[in-house]
Amino acid sequence: MNGFSSGSAPVAGTPTPTIAELPRLGMDADSLVQSFRNYLLHALGRDENCHDKHYLYAALALAVRARLFERWRDTVNTYDAADCRRTYYMSLEFLMGRALGNALLSLDIRDATVAGLQQLALDLEEIVCSEPDAGLGNGGLGRLAACFLDSCATLQLPVSGYGIRYAYGMFRQSIANGHQVEEPDNWLREGNPWELERPEFTRRVHFGGRTQAHTERDGRVHHRWLDTSDVLAVPFDFPIPGYRNETVNTLRLWSAKATDVFDLGEFNAGSYTESVRAKNAAENITMVLYPNDNSENGKELRLRQQYFLASATLQDVIASWKIHHHDLSAFAAKNCFQLNDTHPTISIPEMMRLLLDEELLSWDAAWAITCKVFAYTNHTVLPEALERWPVSMFQQLLPRIMEIIFEINARFLAEVSNRWPGDIQRLQRMSLIEEGHGQQVRMANLAIVGSFSINGVAALHSHLLETDLFRDFYELWPEKFNNKTNGVTQRRWLAHCNPQLRDLISGAIGDGWIRDMEKLQDLRPLADDAGFRASWMQVKHHNKQQLAAMIRRECFVEFETTALFDVQVKRIHEYKRQLLNVLHVIHLYQSIKQGNISDWTPRCVLFGGKAAPGYHQAKLIIKLIGNIAQVINNDPVMRGLLSVAFVPNYRVTAMEVICPGTDLSEQISTAGKEASGTSNMKFMMNGALTIGTLDGANIEIREALNGEHFFLFGLTAEEVVRQRRHYNPDAFIMADQRFSDVMALLENGHFNRFEPGLFDPIVHAIHSPNDPWLVAADFSTYTDAQLKAAQLFRDREAWAGASILNAANSGHFSSDRTIREYNRDIWKMEAVAPRQII
């Protein structure tokens, strides 16, 4: 796939070594310094007098990248020679974060790099901070994809990622007068030394046009897609290193380019604007991550992005296959496509198009391949989050694809009708086409019909898929459904981001846990060791100092490091219930103002996260947090007792500081609404205690702790369903004086004295019997659980032991375990160790 070649000796003259025979670059400090100097001078035109951090970073990145490239070439060549089964992880999001520190850890050259740079009086940490975050994702979905690629490479599984190279990533968030402001994230402004453009593998993607059917002499009907407006998909490859194992896998990201730079006729006629119109329209496809789809134009652009990814990827894989194979007879046996949520689901009809129209297979032969190569991961139980696209938009933008979807649906409904004759309602529920005011294509239904595996991402989530959201499909194909509880990579989220804790753990139990996180269980006896507890809390205090410094720098708020650091950082959404946390903060504020501070636990509350640009209620919650923070932080009575901050532009790099410094992890979504969560796992492995509902992976986290050292509150998923039938939030408010006092303060405009009525939509949502998130129902138990957390925190020895046990029991939540399960049950590949092939 990557086109690496080992080269060959010249025909005449003295033979020179092939690329594969050349000695590898050294991994010692002197070799790294030599490479650094070479790239600084020969690639960047700078010398050692250069003090610009960007050029220093770029030179170091190129030096490290060169060492990755050697291993990358060998990995790709080994996969090709082995003709092994492969998996392609397709995702519209890859939230990779910074690459340099991760590469140094994976290659085991961080210490050598530090030593080499010291020879030049340079500091590695300052250079690392010059790298922008590759923010090609919204949050958990994209960060999960990044963790999975890390684990696949570490487990030496032949897995390649496929995504989009957005010119502008997830917007950069700033806060102005408490309001979220979205600014462009031009992460490619100064180039990206990690990527490798591969124009030789450019693919052509069709849009618009019309279809034409014609009948062959043998009576078979074939279709042509004519008069299309085409876009070129140019691949950029990123190396994905495994942990100290010589494997380097590939993430291929597609960038859209116009087929012609400009229309010469328009240009000669003097219309420059029109001459570049096609170029601009084409390149808009990969201009920005996930456009605001509140408008029709936004919806169309998002559909274009999804098809662009699907078509380019499938063409790429099929073309690579045909280089080494005469036909497609073994294609399904050797290839698997994992669809990360519904976004890449359009790959299913696109695969049928390629097999039918390009490879000239019969429908039955094409479908036999298609339904054996796709596997679908669902990431939501929210019906409104399941993608639907207007049939009219499909017909205009992708007419051939719409024809194929109609045919898939007709054949599928015939199968359902045979199974349940006369069950019209079931047919309506399961159809790929939703009728009503304008037909809609149900992408989740399409994903299920065209995939051989459907998995949820936590035990509760998968259960809800089978018994509720996709119950009809489960009754038809129970063998397709399975669970794969999410995980995160301990390399990034403990070994890399928390070096002091890494060294403490490795000094106590060895460093085998970096490859096998279950070995953290060896920490359990040390929870009773007073000396180890003291060392553990010393590391935690250092990390809290680092976090406090970041809050001071970015929020201009002082966090006292002896206080309880109470943190909720994640996408701002009503189901994640940042609002419930806010209500508790108001309760704490009132308690202090009323003088109820006997046995008080000082607390610093940190929020962070981005709201979708068109999600007005979520943005209003950010504004409420800002207003409350301003009132609290400017009140001298609060000093040393309560502080609140909202960290702007929450991102991977920020989380790498936040996660190690957190004491209490807020995982408080409405039960039955969070598919899994991954921040809960990151916090747990870094020793934070969780306050949470029985939702998503919280359930399994609590089970791993045997029900201890976890502050549980709230309704269960079953109780949520029952409560909705007769929900009366006012009854909950009146039943708890704490809650009544909080609502009175909110309703009388205490936090918006100069902005009357601003927070009325939030107040109305809390009072509404139709509030789907049941904020009022869980306030009392949440506040009680917070009190228990505060009481335990004052017992420093008990808290330290609980913190150690949280980390010790986090082994199940490694993405290595998740990927092993994907491979065991779905992908069914053999691990392949790279070797130098001459």
N, C-alpha and C positions, 0 to 999 in steps of 0.2 A: 504494500500500500504506500510506503513512504519513498520508494524509488532509490533507496541506498544501493550503491554498487561497490563491489570490492575492487573493481578495476582490473587491469591486466598489464603485463610487461610489454615494452615496445617491441615491434617486429624485428628491428635491426639495432646493432650497437650493443653496448653493455647493458644487460638487464638491470632494471631498477626495481626496488621493492614495490610490491603492490600495496594498496592502502591498508589492507588487512595485515600485511607483514611489518608495517612501520611500527616502531616501539610506541607504546602508549605514553601520553603526557604524564609527567611525574605528579605525584600527589603531595609532595613535601613542600615546605615553606619556600625554599629557593626556587623550585620549579614554578610555583604559583606566582611568585613575584616576577619571574622572567616573563611569563605569559601576560601578566597584568601590564607590565611595561610595554611589551610588544603591541598589545591591543590599544593601549593608551596612545602610542605614537603612530602606529601604522594604520589602525582602523579609525581612530578618532582625531588624529592630528594634534595631540597634546603631549606635553612632556611632564616630568615629575614636578615642575613648578606650578602645575595646574592645581587649583584649590576648589574648583567648581565640583560640587558633590555629584551633579548629574553625570559628568564625564568620568569621575572616579567610579561611580556605581556601574556605568555602562561598561567600562574596561574590565572591572571585576566580574560582571555578569558574563561577558564574552569569554573570559578565561575559564570560568566554571562551566559555561555552556559547551566549550570545546571538549571538556572531559565527559560531559553527558553525551555528546554526539558520538564519541567512540563507542560507548556502550549502547547507544540507541541503534547505531548501524548494526552491531552484532545481534541485538535483540530481533530487529526486523528480519535480517537474513536468516536467523535461526528459525523463526516462525515460518518463513517461506519454504525453507528446506524441509521442515517437518511436515508441511501440509496439514497443520493441526486445525482442530475445530476452533473457531473464533467467535467472540461476542462483540457487538458494537453497541455502545451505550449512547443512546440518542436523547439529547436534552436541549431545550431552548435556553437553559441556564447552566453556567459553570462559574461558581463564585470561588475563584482560585486564591484570591489574596496575593500576597507577595511571594515570589518564587525563589529569591536568592537564599534566604535563611533555610528554607526547606531543602534546597539542593545541597547546601553545605552539610546539613544534618544527614541527608541520605547518602552522600558520598563519603561521609566521615572525614571531612577536611576542614571543619570549622576551626579547630585548634591550630592547624597548620596555616590557615588563612589569617587568623589573628596574629600569629607570630610573624608571618611574612609582611603583613601591613605595618606591623610595629617597626620593622626595619626601615620603612619609609615614613615613619612618624604619622601614620594614618590610623584612624579608629574605625573598626568594622561596624560598630553600631551606628555611627553617624552615616556611614555609606549605605547601610541597609535601609535607613529611614528615607533615603532618596527615592526608593522604588515606589511607584504608585500602586494602589490596589487594582488588580484586574477585576473590576466590579461587574462581571457579566452575569449577575443574578440578583433576584429580589431578596433572598433570605435563605431559609432552611432548605428549599428544594435545590438551589444551586450549590450551596455549601455541602449538602449531602452528596451531590454528584462529584464534587472535588474529593471528598473523603473516599468515595468508592473507587475512584481512579487510583488514589494512593494505595489503597488496600490491594487492588488487582495487581499493581506492579510489585508490591511487596510479596504477594503470594505467587508471583511469577505466572499469572494467568494471562493468556493472549486476548486482552480486552483493549479496544480502542474507543475513545470518546469522540462523539461528533456533535458539534454545536455551531453557533454563529459568532463571528468576530464583529461584535458591535463596535462601531467607531466611538460611540458614546455609551458608557455603561449605565448602571443604575444611577439616577440623578444624584448629584451632590446636594445634601440637605444643609441649609443654614436656618437659623432661627432669628426672625426679625420681629421685635415686639411680641414675642411669644408665638408667632405664627410660623408654620413651616414654609420655607421658600425653596423651590426647586431650581437648581442651577445645573448646567451641563457638566457632565463628568467626562472631560476630554482626556481620558487616560492614555491615549496614544499620541498626545501632543509632542512628546520628545522621543517618539519611537519606542519599540519594544525589542530589546536584545534577545529575548527568549524565543521569539517566533522565527519560523523558517518558511518563507513564501515558496509555494510549489506550483508555479503557473503551468507546468507541464501536465498537471492533473486537473486542469480547469474543466468544468462541466457546464452544459447548457441547460437552462431551466425554462420551461414554456409557461406563458400566461395568455389568457384571452383567446381570440381566434374562434374557430368553429370545428366541428367534427364531420367526417364524411365516412359512410360505411360503403364497403364494396365486397362483392361476393367472388370468391375464387372459383376455379373450375371444379374443384372437389366439393363445392357447396358451402365451404366454410366462409364465414363473414369476418372481415377484418376492418379495423377502423383506422382512419388517419386523423391526426390533429393538425389542422391547417391554419395558415394566416396568423400565426401566433406572434406575440411580442416577447422576445427572448431576453433572458438575463444570463450573464456568465457568473458562475460560482467559482471563485478562485480560492484554493485552500491555503491556510496558514497552519503549520504544524507546531505544536508545543511538546517538548519532552516531559514525560511524567516518570520520575525516577522511583524505583523501589528502594526500600530501606537496606542499604549496604549489601546488595545481592547481585549487582551488575545488570539488572533488568531496567530498561527504560522503555516504557510504553508511549503511546501517542494520543494526544488530543488534537483532532483536526477541526479547525474552525473555518467556516466559509464566509467569504467577503463578496458582496455583489458588485459586479462591474457591468457597464453597458457593452453591448456587442460592437457598437460604433461610437467613437468619442463624440462626434457631432454629425449632423446631416449637412453634407457639403452643399446641397442645393439651397437649403435655408441660409447657410452661411454666406454663400455668394450673393444671395438676394438681400443681404444686409441685416437679416434677423438673427442676431447672435443668441438672443434669449431662447428662441425656438430651436435653434441649432443644437443647444445642449440640453433641451428638455428631456429627451429620452435618457441621456446619461444621468441626469439628476434623479429622474423617476426610478431608474434601475438601482442606483446606489442608495436610495432612501431605504431600501429593504433592510439593509444591515447598518443603517445609520444610528439607530437608538434602540436600546433594550425595551421591549414591551411598551409600545406607545399607549397613551391614554385611549382606551377603546370605548369611551362614552359616546364618541361620535362615530358616524358611519365610516368616515375616512380612517379613523383609528382601527376599527374592526377589520376593514379591508387590508390595511397594512399588516396587521397581526396575522391574518390568514396567509398573506403573501410570505411572511417570514416562516410560517410553519411549513408551507409547501416547498419553499426554497430549501430549507434544511432537509426535508424528506427526500426530494427528488435528487439533489446533489449527492446526498449520502448513498442512496441506493444505487444510483448510476456508478458511483465510485467503487462500491463493493463489488458490483457485478462485473465491471470492467477489470478490476484486479483479479477476480476469480477466473475470468476468461483468458487471462495471460497464462495461467498454469493448468487450465482444464479445457477439454474439448467441448463439453456440453454442461448442462445444468442438472444432470441426473443426480449428482451427489451434493448439490448446493445446500439443500435443507439439512443434510446430515452434518455439514461442516460449518454452518453459519447460524447465528442467533442475533436478533435485534431486540434489545431491551428498551422499551418505550418509557421514559421517565415522565409520568403523568400523561394527560390526554394530548398535550401539545404536539407530539410527533405522530399522533394516530393517523394522520393523513398518509403516512407511509404505507398503510395497508392497501388502499386503492391505488396508490402510485406503484407499488410493487406489482399489482395486477396489471396495470397499464404497461409497464416495462416488459413483463412476461408475455402479455397478449399481443401488444402492438409492435414491440421492438424485437422480441425473441420468437414471436409467432407460435407460441404454445396455445393449446386448446384451453378453454375455460377450466375444465376439470384438472388438467395438468398444472395450470398456473395456480389454481386455488389450493391444490395439494401441497405445493411448495409454500405458498403464502401463509397458510394457517399453521405451518410447522416451524416457521422461523421467527414469529413475533411473540414477545412476552410483554405484558402490560403491568406497570406498577401504578396503582391508584394512590393519590396523596390527599384525598379529602372525603369527608362525609357530608359536606355542605352541598345540597342539590344545586344551589345557585352557582357553585363554583365549577360544576361540570359543564364543559364547553358545548355550546350550541352555535351553529352557523346558519344564517339564512340560505335556503336553497337557491334563492334568486341570485345571491352573491356568488355562490359556487358556480352556478350556470354561466354567469358572466365572466368570472375570473378563471375558472377551471372546468370548462364544459365537459371534457373527456372524463375527468375524475368524477363528476357528478353522475354521468351515465353509468360508470362502474359501481358507484355506491348504490344507485337504484337497483342494479342487477344483483348485487350482493344482498340487498334487503329483500328483494323478491324471493330469492332462493332460500334465504334464512327464514322468512315468514312461512314459507311452505313447509319447512322442517318443523317449525313450532306448531303449525296447524295440524300436521300429522300426529304430533305428540299430544296436543290438547284440542281435539276437534271442536269447533264451535265456540271456543273461548275468545270472543272478540276483544274483551277488555285486556286480556293478556297480550294479544297481538298488538294492541295499541300501545301498551306499556313497553313492549320489547322492541318495537319497530325502530329502525335506525332513523326514521323520519317522524318528527313530531308534528302532528297536524294542528290546525287552529289558525290563528291570525298570522298567516305567513308561515309556510313550512320551514322547519328547522332540522338540520342534520345533528343528531345526538352523537357526539364524538366518543363518549364513554361507551355507549352501546356498540359502536363500530369497533372500538378497541377490544371489547370482549369477544365479539363474533369472530374477529380476525386473528385472535391470539390463542396460543395453546396454554398459556399460563396467565393468571390474574392474581396479583398479590396485594395485600394491604401492608402497612408498615409498622403495625403494633398489634398485639393480640386482640385488644378490644376493637380496634379499627377494622381488622379483618373479619371479626365476628359480626360487626355491624354491616359490613358489605354483604355478607352472606345472608343475614337475617332481615335486612331492611333495604338498603339502597339497591342492591343487585340481586334481590331474593329470587326473582323470576329466572335469572340466568343461572343462579346457583342450583335451582331445582332442575334445570335442563342439563347443566354440565358441572356437577359438584367436583369432578376430578380436576377441573381447571384451577380451582381456587386454592390458595395457600397463603401463609403469613410469613413475612420476612421483617422482623422488628429492626428498625433502623439502628445504625451505630455511627460513631465518629472515630476518626483516626487518632490514636493516642500519640502518634508522632508529632502531628501539628498541635494537638490540643492539650498536651502535657509535656512531652519531651522538648518541644521547640519553644512553646510560649511560657513555660514555667521552669526555667533551667535550674533554679535553686531547689525546687521540690524534686525535680528529676534527679539531681545529684544526691539529695537526701535519701530518696527511695532506693536508688541504685547502690548507694553505700550500705544500705541496710539489707537488701535482699538480692542484689545483683541487677544487671540491666536487661535480663531476659524478658521482662515485661514489655519492653518497647516492641518486641516482635510478637509476644504472646501475653496479652493483657490479663488473662486469667491468673497469671503469676502474681498479680497484685494482692491476691488472697494471702500471700505470705506476710502481708502487713498486719493482718488481724491481731496476732498476739501482741504486737507493738502498741496497740491502742491502750494497753494496760501498763506500758512502760513509761514512767514519769519523765525520764530523760529524753526519750524519743518524742513524747508529747510536747515537751518544752522546745525541742528543735523544730518540730512541726509548726508550732505557733510562731516561732521566730521567723520562719520562712513566710508564713501567712502575713505577719506584720510587715515584712519587707515588701511583699506584693501589694499590700494595702497602701503603703507609702507611694509606690509607683502609680497606683490607680488614683490616689489623692492628688498627686502631681498632675496627672492628665486632666482631672476634673478642674483643678485650679487653672490650668492653662487654657482649657477649651470652654469652660462654663463660668469661670470667675467665681467659683463657690468653694469654700473651705470645708473639707471633710476631715473630721477628727479620727485618726487612725485607730484609736482605742474603742470607737463606737462600733455598733453592729452595722455592717455594710449590707444593706437590703437592696437587691438588684432585680430589675425586670427589663431586659433588653431583648427585643424581637420586633417583628413587623407590627405596626400599630393596626389593630383590628378589634372590632367589638367582641368577637368570640374569645379573643385572648384576654380580655377583661382587664386591660390597664385601668379602666374606670373603677373596678372594685378596689384595686390598690390605691387609687387616688382617694376614694372614700375613706379608707383606713388612715391615710396620711392626714386627712382633715380631722378624723377622730383623735389622732395623736396631738395635733395642733390644739384642739379644743381642751384636751386633758391637761396640757401644759398651761394653757391660759386660765383654766379653772383651778390650778394649783394641785392637781392630782398627780404628783410626781414622786411620791414615796416609792422606794424600790424601782426607780426609773432606770430603764436601759437606754442610754444614748444611742441614737439611730441616725444613719445617713442613708437616704433613699435615692437610688439612682434609676432613672428611666432612660431608655434609648430605643430608637427604631424609626422607620420611615413609614408614612402613610401614603397610599396610592394617591397620585395627583388629583383624581376625581372623587376621592372618598371623603366627603365633607365632614361627616361625623367623626371619623378618625382624626382628621386635622383639627377639629374642635377640641378633641380630648388632649391633643398636644398643647393647644393654647391654654386649656384649663390647668394642665400640669405646670406650664410656665408661670401662669398667674399665681398659683398656689405657692410655687417655689419662691417667687418674688416676695410675697407676703411673709413667708416663714423666714427666709434668709435675711430679711431686713428688720426683723423683730428681735431686739436685744434679749428679750425673755427666752427666745428659742436657743440662744447661743450655748453650745455644748450639749444640748439636749436633742435637737432635731435639725437636720439639714436636708434639702431636696435639690436635685439637679437633673436636668435633661441633657444628655450628651448629644451634640449634633452630629449628623452624618455617621451614624452607626454603621460599622463595616467590619470586615475580617480583622484588620489590623487593630482596630479599637477593642474588639473582643479578646484579642490576644493579651491585652492588658487588663481588661475588666474581669475576665474569667478567673485568673489566679488570685485576684484580690477580693473576691466575693465571699461573704459569710453565708448569706441566705438567698437562695435561688427561688424566684417567683415563677411558679408554673400553675397558673390559676384559671385556665380556660374552663368554660362550661363543660361539664362531663358529657362525653359523646361527640365533641366537636373538634378536638385536636387529634389529627390522625396519629401523630407520634410525638413530635417535638425532638429537637436535637440539642438545643441549648441546655436542656435538663441534664443531658448526658455529659456535656462539656463541664458544667459546673460540678457535677457529682465527682468526676474523676480528679478534679482539682480540690476536692475536700469541702465543697459547700454543702450545706444541708438544704433540703427542699421543703418548701411549703407549697402544697398542691392538692388538686382534686384527683379523683380516680379517673383520669383521662389519659388517652394516648399511652406513651411509654412510662408515664408516672406509675402506672399500676405495676409494671414489671420492675421498675426501680425500687418501689416499696417492697415488693416481694423479695428482691435480692437482699434487702436489709432486714428480712424477716419481720416486716411491719414496724421496725424501730427506727429511730433517728430520722424520722420523716414526719413533718407536721401536716397531718391530713385534715381536710375539712370538706364541707359541701355535699350536695346531692350526688348520688350516683347517676349513671346514664339512665337506668330504669326509672329512678325517682324523678329525673328531669322530664321524662315523657309523661309520667303521671301528673306532675305538678302543672304542666302546661294546660291540662284540661280545665283547671279551675284556678289559674294563677291570679293572685290578688296581692300585688307588691305592697300596697298600702298597709295591709295587715302585718307584713313583716316589718315595715317601718315603724308602725305604732307599737309593736310588741317589744321593741328594743330601744330603750331611752337613748343609748349611744347613737343609734341610727337616726332617730328622730332629731337629735341635736345636730348631727351632720347635715341632714337634709335641710333643716331650718337655716343653717349657715349658708348653704349653697343656694337656697331659694331666695334669700333676702339680698343676694348680690354682694356678699362680703368680699368675694374674690374678683368682682368685676364692677367696682363702684363707679368707674368712669366709662364703663361699656355696658349700659343697661340692657338687660334682656339677652346678652351674648350667649349665656349658657342655658337658656331656656330649652333648646332641643335636647340637651343632655338630661336635664331635670325631667322633661316629659318622657324620655326613654326609660328612665328608672321607674317612674310611676306607671308606665303603660302595662296593662295586663297582657299585651301582645309582645312584650320584650322577649325575644327568643333566647337571650343570653342569661335571663334569670338573675340579674345582678343583685336585686334586693333579697332574693331567697337565700343567698349564700353569705350575706354580709356578716351575720351574727357568728356563724361557725368560723368564718375566716378571721374575724377579730379575736375570737377566743384562741384560735391556733397561733395567731401572731403574739398573743400574750404568753403562750407557752414557749414560743421561740425566744422571746425576750428574757424570760425567766431562766431558761437553760443557758443562754449566752452569758449571764452573770456568773454562772458556775464554769469558770474557764477550763478547769480540768475535765469536766464532763463534756463540754463542748469540743475540746481538743480530741477526746476519744471518739466522739461521734463523727467528727470530721475525718479522722483517720479511717474509720470503718466505712464511711461513704466511699472514699477512694478505693479502699481495699476490696469492696464489693462491686466495683464498677466494671469488672472485666467483661461481663456479658455484653456491654454496650460499645465494644470496639467494632468498627466497621469491618475489621478482619473477620470476625465471627459472622457478620451479616453476609459478607461476600462468600464465605465458605458455604453458607446455606443457599445462596443464589446458585452457586456453582453445583452444589450437590443435587439440588432439586430441579433446576431450570436449565442452566447453561451446559452442564455435564462436559466440562473440558478437562484436559490434563494440564498440570503445571509444566512449563517448558523453561528450562534454564538456558540462558544464552551462551553461545560459545563463538569464538572467532572462526569464521568460515573463510577459507582462502580459495 
